[in-house]
Amino acid sequence: MKKMIVGFLAVVVVCFASRAGDPAVNDVWTEGGLNYRVSQKADESLYLTLTGSVATNEVVVPSSVTSNDQTLAVLAVANDAFKNKTAITNLVLADGIEFIGTNAFYGCTGLSSVSLGSGLVSIAPSAFYNCRVLGEVVLPNSVTNVGNSAFLLCEGITNLVIGSGLKRIVSDGSGTYPKNAAMHLTVNGDGETVIADGAFGSSKIRSVTLRGVKYIGNENLGSNGAFNRCENLESVDFGDDLVQIGVDSFYGCKSLGPVSLPDSLVRIGESAFTQCTNMTSIAFGSGVRQIDNSAFYSCSGLTDVELPASVAASVTTAIAGFVADATAIPIGTRMPIAPQLAPVVNAKTAAITNSAAGSTATGNPPFTIAEAMNLPVPRRSV
């Protein structure tokens, strides 16, 4: 019996000695004024979650922390970790940190600078909500998810760069990105990227640069334009990968200037550029095949439009794109005018010209493209 007890105690002592320096789930580590909680993955491997606390105005999160000769990777920032800590001005996340939790930096109204390391995968809802003086946000290519309201009310953002990891850029619920930030948007897509319906609608975005974006608006031509009513939007660089501009995509973008469309573009959806009254010219790429009804309706500033030869063979043609609710008619045929519109276009003598073929299509009576875009034809509401 005595031997059994001694043996048992020996085992306990050995086990205790082997565990004394080992990290355990929910252990709290502190390093550099930051607190971490030991967490566990599904495969039972351990990592650290940053839970908060800082004595300075700068939060610099390392890729790993060592305690008692044990080193664990830092992979996450916990929910509410720095919520409403208004003294924080700078945030630096090392490479390899994968997840920023819900409300992690919510209400950090003094936060002006953020550096997000490569390897970041997900930014949870409201992670940076109301960080109102945040100036620039660059989402690395590793980011595949940005939650609802993640950057809402971050009205100080001047430059937003979205990497190739976000295959579909959306605005869920009340919105993902700021509505009142006079910012420049850059999207560095992977050639298949979609800027979904409503992603930046009714925002004060000033300019857009697109690379690797295939669709503006939903692939199935939805009805809530990606940049609908962005009245301060002045310029868009569409890049070389764009295939389709969806319904209402730039509807009511009254400050948008001249537009140059890439050769990759095949279709322009209904009312895509309706009421872009500051647009003076459109340069179509060689690949456009279809311009849907009212695509450029009520673009009263247009003076220079050249239609490529590719449109002439289209089922839905350029003429339909410049007249609200018109029936699609091939270039070279007469344009029917509803009787109630005849007085509006009567005595117009200019023709619609196909630049490539040199052919002319006249209305009945004839009218110019610019005049057609201003015919008072009722259109559907948006």
C-alpha positions as CSV (number, residue, x, y, z in Angstrom):
1,M,0.0,0.0,0.0
2,K,2.8,2.4,0.9
3,K,4.5,1.6,-2.4
4,M,1.3,2.5,-4.3
5,I,0.9,5.8,-2.5
6,V,4.5,6.7,-3.2
7,G,4.1,5.8,-6.8
8,F,1.0,7.8,-7.1
9,L,2.6,10.9,-5.6
10,A,5.6,10.5,-7.9
11,V,3.2,10.5,-10.9
12,V,1.5,13.7,-9.6
13,V,4.8,15.4,-9.1
14,V,6.0,14.5,-12.6
15,C,2.8,15.7,-14.2
16,F,2.8,18.9,-12.2
17,A,6.4,19.5,-13.2
18,S,5.6,19.0,-16.9
19,R,2.7,21.4,-16.8
20,A,4.1,24.1,-14.6
21,G,5.6,26.1,-17.4
22,D,3.1,25.1,-20.1
23,P,0.4,27.6,-21.3
24,A,-3.2,26.6,-20.7
25,V,-6.5,27.8,-22.3
26,N,-7.7,31.1,-20.7
27,D,-4.3,31.9,-19.2
28,V,-3.6,35.6,-19.2
29,W,-0.4,36.9,-20.6
30,T,0.8,40.5,-20.4
31,E,3.5,42.0,-22.6
32,G,4.2,45.7,-23.5
33,G,1.1,47.0,-21.8
34,L,-1.2,44.6,-23.7
35,N,-3.2,41.7,-22.3
36,Y,-3.6,38.4,-24.1
37,R,-5.7,35.3,-23.5
38,V,-4.5,31.9,-24.4
39,S,-7.0,30.4,-26.9
40,Q,-7.4,27.0,-28.6
41,K,-8.1,26.1,-32.2
42,A,-10.2,23.1,-33.2
43,D,-7.1,21.1,-33.7
44,E,-6.2,21.9,-30.0
45,S,-3.2,24.0,-30.9
46,L,-2.9,27.2,-28.8
47,Y,-2.6,30.8,-29.9
48,L,-3.1,34.2,-28.3
49,T,-6.0,36.6,-28.5
50,L,-5.3,40.3,-27.7
51,T,-7.9,41.4,-25.2
52,G,-7.0,45.0,-24.6
53,S,-5.4,47.4,-22.1
54,V,-2.8,50.0,-23.1
55,A,-1.0,52.8,-21.3
56,T,0.0,54.8,-24.4
57,N,-1.7,56.2,-27.4
58,E,-0.2,53.6,-29.7
59,V,-1.2,49.9,-30.0
60,V,1.5,47.8,-31.6
61,V,0.6,44.2,-31.8
62,P,3.4,41.7,-32.4
63,S,3.1,38.5,-34.3
64,S,4.0,36.4,-31.3
65,V,4.6,36.8,-27.5
66,T,6.9,34.8,-25.2
67,S,6.2,34.0,-21.6
68,N,8.0,31.6,-19.3
69,D,10.1,30.4,-22.3
70,Q,6.9,29.6,-24.2
71,T,6.1,31.4,-27.4
72,L,2.6,31.6,-29.0
73,A,1.5,33.3,-32.1
74,V,-1.0,36.2,-31.8
75,L,-3.8,35.5,-34.2
76,A,-6.8,37.6,-33.1
77,V,-8.0,40.8,-31.5
78,A,-11.0,40.1,-29.2
79,N,-14.5,41.5,-29.4
80,D,-14.6,44.9,-27.7
81,A,-10.8,44.8,-27.0
82,F,-10.3,48.6,-27.3
83,K,-13.9,49.8,-27.5
84,N,-14.3,53.6,-26.9
85,K,-10.6,54.0,-26.0
86,T,-10.5,57.5,-27.5
87,A,-6.8,58.2,-26.5
88,I,-5.5,55.6,-29.1
89,T,-4.1,57.4,-32.1
90,N,-2.1,54.7,-33.9
91,L,-2.6,51.0,-34.6
92,V,-0.1,48.6,-36.0
93,L,-1.0,44.9,-36.5
94,A,1.9,42.6,-37.4
95,D,1.8,40.1,-40.3
96,G,0.0,36.9,-39.4
97,I,-2.8,38.3,-37.2
98,E,-5.9,36.8,-38.8
99,F,-9.0,38.2,-37.1
100,I,-10.3,41.5,-35.8
101,G,-13.3,41.0,-33.6
102,T,-16.7,42.8,-33.4
103,N,-16.4,46.3,-31.9
104,A,-12.7,45.8,-31.4
105,F,-11.9,49.5,-32.0
106,Y,-15.4,50.8,-32.0
107,G,-15.6,54.5,-31.0
108,C,-11.8,55.0,-31.0
109,T,-12.4,58.6,-32.1
110,G,-8.8,59.6,-31.8
111,L,-7.5,56.8,-34.1
112,S,-5.9,58.4,-37.1
113,S,-3.5,55.7,-38.4
114,V,-4.0,52.0,-39.0
115,S,-1.5,49.5,-40.5
116,L,-3.0,46.1,-41.1
117,G,-0.5,43.3,-41.7
118,S,-0.6,40.7,-44.4
119,G,-2.4,37.5,-43.3
120,L,-5.4,39.3,-41.9
121,V,-8.4,37.4,-43.1
122,S,-11.5,38.8,-41.4
123,I,-12.7,42.1,-40.0
124,A,-15.8,41.6,-38.0
125,P,-18.9,43.9,-37.8
126,S,-18.4,47.4,-36.4
127,A,-14.7,46.7,-35.8
128,F,-13.7,50.3,-36.6
129,Y,-17.2,51.9,-36.3
130,N,-17.0,55.7,-35.7
131,C,-13.2,56.0,-35.9
132,R,-14.0,59.4,-37.3
133,V,-10.5,60.7,-37.9
134,L,-9.0,57.6,-39.5
135,G,-7.3,58.9,-42.6
136,E,-6.3,55.9,-44.8
137,V,-7.3,52.3,-44.8
138,V,-5.4,49.6,-46.9
139,L,-7.0,46.2,-46.8
140,P,-4.3,43.6,-47.6
141,N,-4.9,41.0,-50.3
142,S,-5.5,38.4,-47.6
143,V,-8.7,39.9,-46.3
144,T,-11.7,37.9,-47.5
145,N,-14.4,39.3,-45.3
146,V,-15.4,42.7,-44.0
147,G,-18.5,42.8,-41.7
148,N,-21.4,45.1,-41.6
149,S,-20.6,48.6,-40.3
150,A,-16.9,47.8,-40.1
151,F,-15.9,51.2,-41.3
152,L,-19.2,53.1,-41.0
153,L,-19.0,56.7,-39.7
154,C,-15.2,56.7,-40.4
155,E,-15.9,60.0,-42.2
156,G,-12.2,61.1,-42.2
157,I,-11.0,58.4,-44.6
158,T,-9.4,60.0,-47.6
159,N,-8.1,56.9,-49.2
160,L,-9.6,53.4,-49.1
161,V,-7.7,50.5,-50.8
162,I,-9.4,47.1,-51.1
163,G,-7.2,44.1,-51.9
164,S,-7.8,41.1,-54.2
165,G,-9.1,38.9,-51.4
166,L,-12.5,40.4,-51.3
167,K,-14.1,38.7,-54.3
168,R,-17.4,40.4,-53.7
169,I,-17.5,43.9,-52.3
170,V,-20.8,44.5,-50.6
171,S,-22.5,46.9,-48.1
172,D,-24.7,44.9,-45.8
173,G,-27.4,46.3,-43.5
174,S,-26.8,49.9,-42.6
175,G,-23.6,50.0,-44.6
176,T,-20.0,48.7,-44.5
177,Y,-18.0,51.8,-45.6
178,P,-18.4,55.5,-44.7
179,K,-21.1,57.4,-46.5
180,N,-19.8,60.9,-45.9
181,A,-16.1,60.5,-46.4
182,A,-14.7,62.5,-49.4
183,M,-12.4,59.7,-50.3
184,H,-10.6,58.1,-53.2
185,L,-11.4,54.4,-53.7
186,T,-9.0,51.9,-55.2
187,V,-10.0,48.3,-55.8
188,N,-7.2,45.9,-56.7
189,G,-9.2,42.9,-57.7
190,D,-8.2,39.5,-59.1
191,G,-10.0,39.8,-62.5
192,E,-13.2,38.2,-61.1
193,T,-14.0,40.8,-58.5
194,V,-17.6,42.1,-58.2
195,I,-18.6,45.5,-56.7
196,A,-22.1,44.5,-55.7
197,D,-25.3,46.5,-55.9
198,G,-25.4,49.3,-53.3
199,A,-21.8,48.9,-52.2
200,F,-21.1,52.6,-52.2
201,G,-24.5,54.1,-53.1
202,S,-25.3,57.6,-51.9
203,S,-21.8,58.2,-50.5
204,K,-19.6,61.2,-50.9
205,I,-16.8,59.3,-52.7
206,R,-14.8,61.6,-55.0
207,S,-12.9,59.3,-57.3
208,V,-12.5,55.6,-58.1
209,T,-9.7,53.5,-59.6
210,L,-10.5,49.9,-60.5
211,R,-8.1,47.1,-61.3
212,G,-9.2,43.5,-61.8
213,V,-12.9,44.3,-61.4
214,K,-15.2,42.2,-63.7
215,Y,-18.6,43.5,-62.7
216,I,-19.9,46.8,-61.4
217,G,-23.3,45.8,-59.9
218,N,-24.6,42.3,-59.5
219,E,-23.9,39.8,-62.3
220,N,-27.6,39.4,-63.0
221,L,-28.1,43.1,-63.5
222,G,-29.7,44.0,-60.2
223,S,-31.5,47.3,-59.5
224,N,-29.6,49.1,-56.7
225,G,-26.6,50.6,-58.4
226,A,-23.1,50.1,-56.9
227,F,-22.3,53.9,-57.0
228,N,-25.9,55.1,-57.3
229,R,-26.4,58.8,-56.5
230,C,-22.7,59.4,-55.5
231,E,-23.2,63.1,-56.4
232,N,-19.6,64.1,-55.6
233,L,-18.0,61.4,-57.7
234,E,-15.9,63.2,-60.3
235,S,-13.8,60.4,-62.1
236,V,-13.7,56.7,-62.6
237,D,-10.7,54.7,-64.0
238,F,-12.4,51.5,-65.0
239,G,-9.2,49.4,-65.6
240,D,-8.9,46.7,-68.3
241,D,-10.9,43.8,-66.9
242,L,-14.5,45.2,-66.6
243,V,-17.1,43.2,-68.5
244,Q,-20.4,44.6,-67.3
245,I,-21.7,47.8,-65.8
246,G,-25.0,47.0,-64.1
247,V,-28.4,48.7,-63.8
248,D,-28.3,52.2,-62.1
249,S,-24.6,51.7,-61.4
250,F,-23.8,55.5,-61.7
251,Y,-27.3,56.8,-61.7
252,G,-27.4,60.4,-60.6
253,C,-23.6,60.9,-60.3
254,K,-24.0,64.5,-61.2
255,S,-20.4,65.5,-60.9
256,L,-19.0,62.6,-63.0
257,G,-16.9,64.0,-65.9
258,P,-15.8,62.4,-69.2
259,V,-15.9,58.6,-69.3
260,S,-13.5,56.3,-71.1
261,L,-14.7,52.7,-71.2
262,P,-12.3,49.7,-71.7
263,D,-12.2,47.3,-74.6
264,S,-13.1,44.5,-72.2
265,L,-16.6,46.0,-71.5
266,V,-19.4,44.1,-73.2
267,R,-22.6,45.4,-71.7
268,I,-23.9,48.6,-70.1
269,G,-27.1,48.1,-68.1
270,E,-30.3,50.1,-68.0
271,S,-29.9,53.6,-66.6
272,A,-26.3,52.9,-65.8
273,F,-25.3,56.6,-66.3
274,T,-28.7,58.3,-66.2
275,Q,-28.6,61.9,-65.0
276,C,-24.8,62.2,-65.1
277,T,-25.3,65.8,-66.1
278,N,-21.6,66.8,-66.0
279,M,-20.5,64.1,-68.4
280,T,-19.3,65.8,-71.6
281,S,-18.0,62.8,-73.5
282,I,-18.0,59.0,-73.7
283,A,-15.3,57.0,-75.3
284,F,-16.5,53.4,-75.9
285,G,-14.1,50.5,-76.0
286,S,-14.1,48.1,-79.0
287,G,-15.8,45.3,-77.2
288,V,-19.1,46.8,-76.2
289,R,-22.0,44.8,-77.6
290,Q,-25.1,45.9,-75.7
291,I,-26.2,49.3,-74.3
292,D,-29.5,48.9,-72.6
293,N,-32.5,51.3,-72.4
294,S,-31.8,54.7,-70.9
295,A,-28.1,53.9,-70.1
296,F,-27.2,57.5,-70.7
297,Y,-30.6,59.1,-70.4
298,S,-30.7,62.7,-69.3
299,C,-26.9,63.2,-69.6
300,S,-27.6,66.8,-70.6
301,G,-23.9,67.8,-70.8
302,L,-22.9,65.2,-73.4
303,T,-21.5,66.7,-76.6
304,D,-19.2,64.0,-77.9
305,V,-20.3,60.4,-78.4
306,E,-18.8,57.9,-80.7
307,L,-20.4,54.5,-81.1
308,P,-18.2,51.5,-82.0
309,A,-19.0,49.2,-84.9
310,S,-19.6,46.4,-82.4
311,V,-22.8,48.0,-81.2
312,A,-24.3,47.9,-84.7
313,A,-24.7,44.2,-84.6
314,S,-26.2,44.2,-81.1
315,V,-29.7,43.1,-80.3
316,T,-30.0,46.0,-77.9
317,T,-28.2,48.9,-79.5
318,A,-26.8,52.3,-78.7
319,I,-30.0,54.1,-79.8
320,A,-31.9,52.3,-77.0
321,G,-29.3,53.3,-74.5
322,F,-29.9,57.0,-75.2
323,V,-33.7,57.1,-75.1
324,A,-35.8,56.1,-72.1
325,D,-37.9,53.0,-72.6
326,A,-37.2,52.8,-76.3
327,T,-37.4,49.7,-78.4
328,A,-34.0,48.4,-79.4
329,I,-33.3,49.2,-83.0
330,P,-30.1,48.4,-85.1
331,I,-28.0,51.2,-86.3
332,G,-29.1,52.2,-89.8
333,T,-32.8,51.9,-89.2
334,R,-35.3,54.7,-88.5
335,M,-36.0,55.6,-84.9
336,P,-39.7,55.5,-84.0
337,I,-41.0,58.4,-82.0
338,A,-44.1,58.1,-79.9
339,P,-46.8,60.6,-81.2
340,Q,-46.7,62.6,-77.9
341,L,-43.0,63.2,-78.4
342,A,-43.1,64.4,-81.9
343,P,-43.3,68.1,-81.0
344,V,-40.3,67.7,-78.8
345,V,-38.0,66.4,-81.6
346,N,-39.7,68.1,-84.5
347,A,-37.4,70.0,-86.9
348,K,-34.3,68.3,-85.5
349,T,-31.9,67.7,-88.3
350,A,-28.7,66.1,-86.9
351,A,-28.1,62.4,-87.2
352,I,-26.8,59.7,-85.0
353,T,-23.5,58.5,-86.4
354,N,-21.7,55.2,-86.2
355,S,-18.1,56.2,-86.0
356,A,-16.6,53.0,-87.2
357,A,-18.9,52.2,-90.1
358,G,-19.6,55.8,-91.1
359,S,-23.2,55.0,-91.4
360,T,-26.0,57.3,-90.3
361,A,-29.2,56.5,-88.5
362,T,-31.9,59.2,-88.5
363,G,-34.9,59.5,-86.3
364,N,-38.5,60.2,-87.4
365,P,-38.1,63.1,-87.3
366,P,-34.3,63.0,-86.9
367,F,-32.5,64.1,-83.7
368,T,-29.0,64.0,-82.2
369,I,-27.9,61.6,-79.4
370,A,-27.6,64.5,-77.0
371,E,-31.1,65.7,-77.8
372,A,-32.5,62.1,-77.5
373,M,-31.1,61.8,-74.0
374,N,-33.2,64.8,-72.9
375,L,-36.5,63.7,-74.3
376,P,-39.1,64.0,-71.5
377,V,-40.0,60.3,-71.4
378,P,-41.2,58.9,-68.1
379,R,-38.8,56.3,-66.7
380,R,-39.2,53.7,-63.9
381,S,-38.5,54.9,-60.4
382,V,-35.4,53.8,-58.4
